[in-house]
Structure formats: C-alpha cells, structure tokens
Amino acid sequence: MRTISPRGVIWAFAGVSGPFLFVTGAFVTGARPAVAQERFEYAAKVVCGIQKDPKDLRLARGLYATTVNVHNPSAGPARIMKKLALTFPPGNQKPGEIRRLAEDTLESDQALETDCMDIRTRAFNGVFPTPYIEGFVVIQSPTSLDVTAVYTTARLSQSASGVDHTSIDVVQVHERRGGGGGQLPDLVPVPSPAGGFCVRHGDQLLVTVRNQGAAAAGPSTTRVDFGAFGSPTQPTPPLAPGASTVLTFTIPTSPNCFNPDCEFKITVDSAGVVTESDEANNVAIGVCLG
C-alpha cells in the first residue's frame, strides 16, 4: 500500500511482486538473479468450432468442442498461468499467435475448467476469427497439477446444425517438468543507475528490458500503463542471456498524464508468451515528477 508523502521523501509500496522502494520520485524493484526453480507445464490440444465444408481436409465436417480441466492435488495453493498457442489460424505450416488467457490460483483440491466459450471470450473478445480454431492450451505452474482434456463432437445436418452427439474422449494431459536446472530466460525491467524508472528524453519514456536468465528469450511485448491516459505496448526483440534492449514510449500529454506527477506501471512480457524462471518480477512501478 502506498503512503502519501512530500516529494523527495522515501515512500513504501507493496505490490504484486513484493515491496518497492520510492526515492525522489521513482519506485525501485530489485532485479533478482535467476534462481533455479522447477516448473510444470501441460499442453492440452484444443479444437473449437464448426467445420462445414466436406472438401476441407484439415478437419472432418462436424462440430467440435474441448474442455480442459485443472485440479490442484497439493496441500497448498497453486498459481497457474494459461495461454493459447494457435495452430489454425493461420495453418499452411505457419506458426500461429500466442494469446494470454488468464492467471488463477487454486486452493488445495480446487478445480476449474477452460472451455471453448471461455477461450472465445478471453482470447478473441467473443468471436473466433475463423469458423473453428485449433491449437494448444498451455498451462504452467510451480506446482504439479492434474490436467484432463475432454473432447466432444457432433455430426452436422444439411443445414450445418449439430444434430447428434457423435463421440466423447477423455485424455490425461502429459506433465512436463522444466526449470530445475535454471535453464530458462528471465525478463525484468531495469531501473536507472539512480534507482528509478523515470528515464526521459523529452516526452519519451525510455524502458530498459533485460534478460537476466540462463537461456535466450524469444520475442515478447512490453506494456506501460499510464492509468486513464492509456496503455501503449512495444514489441520486444529476442534477447540472449544477459542482453538488454531499450524501448521508447510517448508520455501522454493530451490529456496530460502530469497531474502534477505522471505515474506508470511497466510490465515486461505483458502477453505472457515467454516461459521464465521467475514470473513474479515482470512488473515495476514508477513516477515522473511534473
């Protein structure tokens, strides 16, 4: 929680990533070295929608639905992150987009599901880009989980409406372990030598992103949230271990973010497409004094 204080005085802030320190107008979050941390990952195949064309050989004519069930068998809470890795669209041997679905916490013995309707709402604002989609729901957690996928199909009538339930298949999703040797990237926002995140060049905010992990990080996205004044994003290039990049964001001036000070939140890998050794150090809070 932030406490109100005159300028130049140290503020304290407790955020999602732990305590921050505020000195002369900037919050500082420690960029911790990468720590070997075991991770569990599950890639559940998903097929959602209607395929009407009998000549389309990518998928037989029919109605397809998928439900992915997740159960926490451990004695404590489990934090899980879910994302969608598309294979169709685009198809044609081209990799699809990766879209973040949600982050959830399951208490001991709790369970939840991700189904086609949930995917359509969270990843596509309620409308699939094509009559059907294929891909994987990727689930990551520092805790071992039970993950089961349920696949159902229905035949289509001449009017292309589902008329008869055709089949149901239940599949236990294989568990993959990773990160035990620390061989994962770790993206963090980097403070200035003075210890803050307000690094300016005129009306431009300069954000440094570093991969402090032990493996290369693929392309990602960095977002700066200026609150009611907008949340611009910038593509972040692939980063080798130890490499950094500087991204430029325009500070909103119409309407003016400085009222009198401009507060912002930096989130690296904002779409959650990079599997990291530490997912809890991606956010930094800062302020530029007006």
C-alpha positions as a Markdown table, in Angstrom:
| # | Residue | x | y | z |
|---|---|---|---|---|
| 1 | Met | 0.0 | 0.0 | 0.0 |
| 2 | Arg | 1.4 | 3.4 | -0.9 |
| 3 | Thr | 1.6 | 6.2 | 1.7 |
| 4 | Ile | 1.2 | 9.9 | 0.8 |
| 5 | Ser | 4.4 | 11.8 | 1.4 |
| 6 | Pro | 6.0 | 15.1 | 0.2 |
| 7 | Arg | 8.4 | 14.9 | -2.7 |
| 8 | Gly | 11.9 | 13.7 | -2.0 |
| 9 | Val | 10.8 | 11.5 | 0.9 |
| 10 | Ile | 11.0 | 7.8 | 0.8 |
| 11 | Trp | 7.7 | 6.0 | 0.1 |
| 12 | Ala | 6.9 | 2.4 | 0.6 |
| 13 | Phe | 4.8 | 0.4 | -1.8 |
| 14 | Ala | 3.6 | -3.3 | -1.5 |
| 15 | Gly | 2.8 | -4.7 | -4.9 |
| 16 | Val | 2.2 | -8.0 | -6.6 |
| 17 | Ser | 5.9 | -8.5 | -6.9 |
| 18 | Gly | 6.8 | -7.6 | -3.3 |
| 19 | Pro | 7.9 | -4.4 | -1.7 |
| 20 | Phe | 9.1 | -1.4 | -3.7 |
| 21 | Leu | 11.2 | 1.5 | -2.5 |
| 22 | Phe | 10.4 | 5.0 | -3.7 |
| 23 | Val | 13.2 | 7.5 | -3.7 |
| 24 | Thr | 12.9 | 11.1 | -5.1 |
| 25 | Gly | 10.0 | 10.2 | -7.4 |
| 26 | Ala | 10.7 | 6.6 | -8.6 |
| 27 | Phe | 9.8 | 3.2 | -7.4 |
| 28 | Val | 12.6 | 0.6 | -7.5 |
| 29 | Thr | 12.0 | -3.1 | -7.7 |
| 30 | Gly | 15.0 | -5.4 | -7.2 |
| 31 | Ala | 16.1 | -7.3 | -10.3 |
| 32 | Arg | 16.9 | -10.6 | -8.7 |
| 33 | Pro | 19.3 | -13.1 | -10.3 |
| 34 | Ala | 17.7 | -16.1 | -11.9 |
| 35 | Val | 17.1 | -18.9 | -9.4 |
| 36 | Ala | 16.7 | -22.5 | -10.4 |
| 37 | Gln | 13.0 | -23.2 | -9.9 |
| 38 | Glu | 11.2 | -26.3 | -11.0 |
| 39 | Arg | 8.2 | -25.7 | -13.3 |
| 40 | Phe | 5.4 | -27.9 | -14.5 |
| 41 | Glu | 3.9 | -27.4 | -17.9 |
| 42 | Tyr | 0.9 | -29.0 | -19.7 |
| 43 | Ala | 0.0 | -28.6 | -23.4 |
| 44 | Ala | -3.6 | -29.6 | -24.0 |
| 45 | Lys | -4.8 | -29.9 | -27.6 |
| 46 | Val | -7.9 | -27.8 | -28.3 |
| 47 | Val | -10.3 | -27.9 | -31.3 |
| 48 | Cys | -13.3 | -25.5 | -31.1 |
| 49 | Gly | -16.0 | -24.6 | -33.6 |
| 50 | Ile | -17.8 | -25.8 | -36.7 |
| 51 | Gln | -16.2 | -27.2 | -39.9 |
| 52 | Lys | -19.0 | -27.1 | -42.6 |
| 53 | Asp | -17.0 | -27.9 | -45.8 |
| 54 | Pro | -16.8 | -31.6 | -46.7 |
| 55 | Lys | -13.9 | -30.8 | -49.0 |
| 56 | Asp | -11.8 | -29.2 | -46.3 |
| 57 | Leu | -9.3 | -32.0 | -45.4 |
| 58 | Arg | -7.8 | -30.1 | -42.4 |
| 59 | Leu | -10.7 | -31.3 | -40.2 |
| 60 | Ala | -13.7 | -33.5 | -40.9 |
| 61 | Arg | -17.1 | -31.8 | -41.3 |
| 62 | Gly | -18.7 | -31.5 | -37.9 |
| 63 | Leu | -19.0 | -29.6 | -34.6 |
| 64 | Tyr | -16.1 | -29.8 | -32.2 |
| 65 | Ala | -15.8 | -28.8 | -28.5 |
| 66 | Thr | -12.9 | -29.1 | -26.0 |
| 67 | Thr | -12.9 | -28.6 | -22.2 |
| 68 | Val | -9.6 | -28.6 | -20.2 |
| 69 | Asn | -10.0 | -29.4 | -16.5 |
| 70 | Val | -7.3 | -28.5 | -14.0 |
| 71 | His | -7.2 | -29.8 | -10.4 |
| 72 | Asn | -4.8 | -28.9 | -7.6 |
| 73 | Pro | -3.9 | -32.1 | -5.7 |
| 74 | Ser | -1.4 | -30.5 | -3.4 |
| 75 | Ala | -1.9 | -29.4 | 0.2 |
| 76 | Gly | -1.3 | -25.7 | -0.5 |
| 77 | Pro | -2.4 | -23.2 | -3.1 |
| 78 | Ala | -1.3 | -23.5 | -6.8 |
| 79 | Arg | -0.7 | -20.5 | -9.0 |
| 80 | Ile | -1.4 | -21.3 | -12.7 |
| 81 | Met | -0.9 | -19.3 | -15.9 |
| 82 | Lys | -2.8 | -20.2 | -19.1 |
| 83 | Lys | -2.2 | -19.2 | -22.7 |
| 84 | Leu | -3.4 | -20.3 | -26.1 |
| 85 | Ala | -0.9 | -21.3 | -28.8 |
| 86 | Leu | -2.8 | -21.3 | -32.1 |
| 87 | Thr | -2.0 | -23.7 | -35.0 |
| 88 | Phe | -5.1 | -22.7 | -37.1 |
| 89 | Pro | -5.4 | -20.0 | -38.0 |
| 90 | Pro | -3.1 | -19.5 | -39.9 |
| 91 | Gly | -2.4 | -23.1 | -40.9 |
| 92 | Asn | -0.3 | -23.7 | -44.0 |
| 93 | Gln | 2.8 | -24.7 | -41.9 |
| 94 | Lys | 2.9 | -21.2 | -40.4 |
| 95 | Pro | 3.0 | -20.8 | -36.6 |
| 96 | Gly | 0.0 | -19.1 | -35.1 |
| 97 | Glu | -0.3 | -16.4 | -32.4 |
| 98 | Ile | 0.1 | -16.9 | -28.7 |
| 99 | Arg | -2.6 | -15.3 | -26.6 |
| 100 | Arg | -2.7 | -15.0 | -22.9 |
| 101 | Leu | -5.8 | -16.4 | -21.3 |
| 102 | Ala | -5.7 | -15.9 | -17.5 |
| 103 | Glu | -3.8 | -16.3 | -14.3 |
| 104 | Asp | -5.6 | -18.2 | -11.5 |
| 105 | Thr | -4.9 | -19.5 | -8.0 |
| 106 | Leu | -6.4 | -22.8 | -6.9 |
| 107 | Glu | -6.6 | -23.7 | -3.3 |
| 108 | Ser | -6.0 | -27.3 | -2.2 |
| 109 | Asp | -8.3 | -29.7 | -4.0 |
| 110 | Gln | -10.0 | -27.0 | -6.0 |
| 111 | Ala | -10.5 | -27.4 | -9.8 |
| 112 | Leu | -11.5 | -25.2 | -12.7 |
| 113 | Glu | -12.1 | -25.6 | -16.5 |
| 114 | Thr | -11.1 | -23.8 | -19.6 |
| 115 | Asp | -13.5 | -24.5 | -22.5 |
| 116 | Cys | -14.2 | -23.2 | -26.0 |
| 117 | Met | -16.6 | -20.5 | -24.8 |
| 118 | Asp | -14.0 | -19.3 | -22.3 |
| 119 | Ile | -11.3 | -19.2 | -24.9 |
| 120 | Arg | -13.5 | -17.4 | -27.3 |
| 121 | Thr | -14.3 | -14.7 | -24.7 |
| 122 | Arg | -10.8 | -14.2 | -23.3 |
| 123 | Ala | -8.7 | -14.6 | -26.4 |
| 124 | Phe | -11.0 | -13.3 | -29.2 |
| 125 | Asn | -13.4 | -10.9 | -27.5 |
| 126 | Gly | -16.3 | -13.3 | -28.1 |
| 127 | Val | -15.8 | -14.0 | -31.8 |
| 128 | Phe | -13.5 | -16.6 | -33.4 |
| 129 | Pro | -11.5 | -15.3 | -36.3 |
| 130 | Thr | -12.4 | -18.4 | -38.3 |
| 131 | Pro | -15.4 | -20.9 | -38.1 |
| 132 | Tyr | -13.1 | -23.2 | -36.0 |
| 133 | Ile | -9.7 | -22.9 | -34.3 |
| 134 | Glu | -7.1 | -25.4 | -33.4 |
| 135 | Gly | -4.1 | -25.2 | -31.1 |
| 136 | Phe | -2.9 | -25.8 | -27.5 |
| 137 | Val | -3.9 | -24.5 | -24.2 |
| 138 | Val | -0.6 | -24.3 | -22.3 |
| 139 | Ile | -0.8 | -24.4 | -18.5 |
| 140 | Gln | 2.2 | -23.5 | -16.4 |
| 141 | Ser | 2.6 | -23.7 | -12.6 |
| 142 | Pro | 5.3 | -24.1 | -10.0 |
| 143 | Thr | 3.0 | -26.9 | -8.5 |
| 144 | Ser | 2.2 | -30.3 | -10.1 |
| 145 | Leu | -1.4 | -30.5 | -11.3 |
| 146 | Asp | -4.0 | -32.9 | -12.6 |
| 147 | Val | -4.9 | -31.8 | -16.2 |
| 148 | Thr | -7.5 | -33.6 | -18.2 |
| 149 | Ala | -9.0 | -32.7 | -21.6 |
| 150 | Val | -12.5 | -33.7 | -22.7 |
| 151 | Tyr | -13.2 | -33.7 | -26.5 |
| 152 | Thr | -16.8 | -34.0 | -27.9 |
| 153 | Thr | -18.1 | -33.9 | -31.4 |
| 154 | Ala | -21.4 | -33.8 | -33.2 |
| 155 | Arg | -22.5 | -34.6 | -36.8 |
| 156 | Leu | -23.9 | -31.7 | -38.9 |
| 157 | Ser | -27.2 | -31.8 | -40.7 |
| 158 | Gln | -27.5 | -30.4 | -44.2 |
| 159 | Ser | -28.3 | -27.0 | -42.6 |
| 160 | Ala | -25.0 | -27.3 | -40.7 |
| 161 | Ser | -26.5 | -27.5 | -37.2 |
| 162 | Gly | -25.3 | -30.1 | -34.8 |
| 163 | Val | -27.9 | -32.9 | -34.6 |
| 164 | Asp | -26.4 | -35.9 | -32.9 |
| 165 | His | -23.7 | -36.2 | -30.3 |
| 166 | Thr | -21.0 | -38.4 | -32.0 |
| 167 | Ser | -18.2 | -39.1 | -29.5 |
| 168 | Ile | -16.6 | -38.2 | -26.3 |
| 169 | Asp | -12.9 | -38.7 | -25.5 |
| 170 | Val | -11.1 | -38.0 | -22.2 |
| 171 | Val | -7.3 | -37.6 | -22.2 |
| 172 | Gln | -5.0 | -37.2 | -19.3 |
| 173 | Val | -2.5 | -34.4 | -20.4 |
| 174 | His | 1.1 | -35.3 | -20.0 |
| 175 | Glu | 3.2 | -33.3 | -17.4 |
| 176 | Arg | 6.5 | -31.8 | -18.5 |
| 177 | Arg | 9.0 | -30.6 | -15.9 |
| 178 | Gly | 11.4 | -27.8 | -16.6 |
| 179 | Gly | 13.4 | -25.1 | -14.9 |
| 180 | Gly | 15.1 | -27.4 | -12.4 |
| 181 | Gly | 18.5 | -26.5 | -13.9 |
| 182 | Gly | 17.7 | -22.9 | -14.2 |
| 183 | Gln | 17.9 | -23.0 | -18.0 |
| 184 | Leu | 15.1 | -20.5 | -18.6 |
| 185 | Pro | 15.1 | -16.8 | -19.5 |
| 186 | Asp | 14.0 | -14.2 | -17.0 |
| 187 | Leu | 12.9 | -10.8 | -18.3 |
| 188 | Val | 12.9 | -7.8 | -16.0 |
| 189 | Pro | 12.5 | -4.0 | -16.2 |
| 190 | Val | 15.8 | -2.4 | -15.3 |
| 191 | Pro | 16.0 | 0.8 | -13.2 |
| 192 | Ser | 18.4 | 3.6 | -13.9 |
| 193 | Pro | 21.7 | 4.0 | -12.1 |
| 194 | Ala | 19.9 | 6.4 | -9.8 |
| 195 | Gly | 17.5 | 3.7 | -8.9 |
| 196 | Gly | 14.2 | 4.8 | -10.6 |
| 197 | Phe | 12.3 | 4.0 | -13.7 |
| 198 | Cys | 11.6 | 7.6 | -14.9 |
| 199 | Val | 14.2 | 7.8 | -17.6 |
| 200 | Arg | 13.1 | 10.5 | -20.0 |
| 201 | His | 14.2 | 12.1 | -23.3 |
| 202 | Gly | 11.8 | 15.0 | -23.7 |
| 203 | Asp | 8.3 | 13.5 | -23.8 |
| 204 | Gln | 9.7 | 10.0 | -24.3 |
| 205 | Leu | 9.9 | 7.4 | -21.5 |
| 206 | Leu | 12.9 | 5.0 | -22.1 |
| 207 | Val | 12.3 | 1.5 | -20.7 |
| 208 | Thr | 15.2 | -1.0 | -20.5 |
| 209 | Val | 14.3 | -4.7 | -20.6 |
| 210 | Arg | 17.0 | -7.2 | -19.7 |
| 211 | Asn | 17.1 | -11.0 | -19.9 |
| 212 | Gln | 18.8 | -11.9 | -16.6 |
| 213 | Gly | 18.1 | -15.6 | -17.1 |
| 214 | Ala | 20.2 | -18.5 | -18.2 |
| 215 | Ala | 18.5 | -19.1 | -21.6 |
| 216 | Ala | 17.5 | -17.0 | -24.6 |
| 217 | Ala | 14.1 | -15.2 | -24.6 |
| 218 | Gly | 12.0 | -15.1 | -27.7 |
| 219 | Pro | 10.2 | -12.1 | -28.9 |
| 220 | Ser | 7.7 | -10.6 | -26.5 |
| 221 | Thr | 5.7 | -7.4 | -25.7 |
| 222 | Thr | 6.3 | -4.7 | -23.1 |
| 223 | Arg | 3.4 | -2.5 | -21.9 |
| 224 | Val | 3.5 | 0.8 | -20.0 |
| 225 | Asp | 0.2 | 1.5 | -18.2 |
| 226 | Phe | -0.4 | 5.2 | -17.7 |
| 227 | Gly | -3.7 | 4.6 | -16.0 |
| 228 | Ala | -6.6 | 6.6 | -17.5 |
| 229 | Phe | -4.2 | 8.1 | -20.1 |
| 230 | Gly | -3.5 | 4.8 | -22.0 |
| 231 | Ser | -1.5 | 1.6 | -22.0 |
| 232 | Pro | 0.8 | 1.6 | -25.1 |
| 233 | Thr | 2.8 | -1.5 | -26.0 |
| 234 | Gln | 6.0 | -2.1 | -27.8 |
| 235 | Pro | 7.4 | -5.3 | -29.4 |
| 236 | Thr | 10.4 | -6.5 | -27.6 |
| 237 | Pro | 13.1 | -8.3 | -29.7 |
| 238 | Pro | 14.6 | -11.7 | -28.7 |
| 239 | Leu | 17.2 | -11.3 | -26.0 |
| 240 | Ala | 20.2 | -13.6 | -25.4 |
| 241 | Pro | 21.1 | -14.3 | -21.7 |
| 242 | Gly | 22.4 | -11.1 | -20.2 |
| 243 | Ala | 21.3 | -8.9 | -23.2 |
| 244 | Ser | 19.2 | -5.8 | -22.9 |
| 245 | Thr | 17.1 | -3.6 | -25.1 |
| 246 | Val | 15.8 | 0.0 | -24.7 |
| 247 | Leu | 12.2 | 0.7 | -25.8 |
| 248 | Thr | 10.6 | 4.1 | -26.2 |
| 249 | Phe | 7.1 | 5.1 | -25.1 |
| 250 | Thr | 5.5 | 8.5 | -25.5 |
| 251 | Ile | 4.3 | 10.0 | -22.3 |
| 252 | Pro | 0.7 | 11.2 | -22.7 |
| 253 | Thr | 0.3 | 14.9 | -22.7 |
| 254 | Ser | -3.1 | 15.3 | -24.2 |
| 255 | Pro | -4.8 | 14.6 | -21.9 |
| 256 | Asn | -1.9 | 15.3 | -19.7 |
| 257 | Cys | -0.6 | 12.5 | -17.5 |
| 258 | Phe | 1.2 | 15.1 | -15.4 |
| 259 | Asn | -1.4 | 16.0 | -12.8 |
| 260 | Pro | 1.0 | 17.1 | -11.3 |
| 261 | Asp | 3.1 | 13.8 | -11.5 |
| 262 | Cys | 2.8 | 11.0 | -14.0 |
| 263 | Glu | 2.6 | 7.6 | -12.5 |
| 264 | Phe | 3.0 | 4.4 | -14.6 |
| 265 | Lys | 3.4 | 0.7 | -14.4 |
| 266 | Ile | 5.9 | -1.3 | -16.7 |
| 267 | Thr | 5.1 | -4.9 | -17.5 |
| 268 | Val | 7.6 | -6.9 | -19.5 |
| 269 | Asp | 6.3 | -10.0 | -21.4 |
| 270 | Ser | 2.8 | -8.5 | -20.9 |
| 271 | Ala | 1.2 | -11.2 | -23.2 |
| 272 | Gly | 2.8 | -14.0 | -21.1 |
| 273 | Val | 4.4 | -15.7 | -24.1 |
| 274 | Val | 7.9 | -16.3 | -22.6 |
| 275 | Thr | 8.3 | -19.2 | -20.1 |
| 276 | Glu | 10.5 | -17.7 | -17.4 |
| 277 | Ser | 12.4 | -18.9 | -14.3 |
| 278 | Asp | 10.6 | -16.2 | -12.3 |
| 279 | Glu | 7.2 | -14.8 | -13.4 |
| 280 | Ala | 6.9 | -12.6 | -10.4 |
| 281 | Asn | 9.4 | -9.9 | -11.3 |
| 282 | Asn | 8.0 | -8.6 | -14.6 |
| 283 | Val | 6.3 | -5.5 | -13.1 |
| 284 | Ala | 7.8 | -2.2 | -12.0 |
| 285 | Ile | 6.0 | 0.9 | -10.7 |
| 286 | Gly | 7.4 | 4.4 | -11.4 |
| 287 | Val | 6.5 | 8.1 | -11.4 |
| 288 | Cys | 7.9 | 11.1 | -13.3 |
| 289 | Leu | 7.6 | 14.3 | -11.3 |
| 290 | Gly | 5.8 | 17.2 | -13.0 |
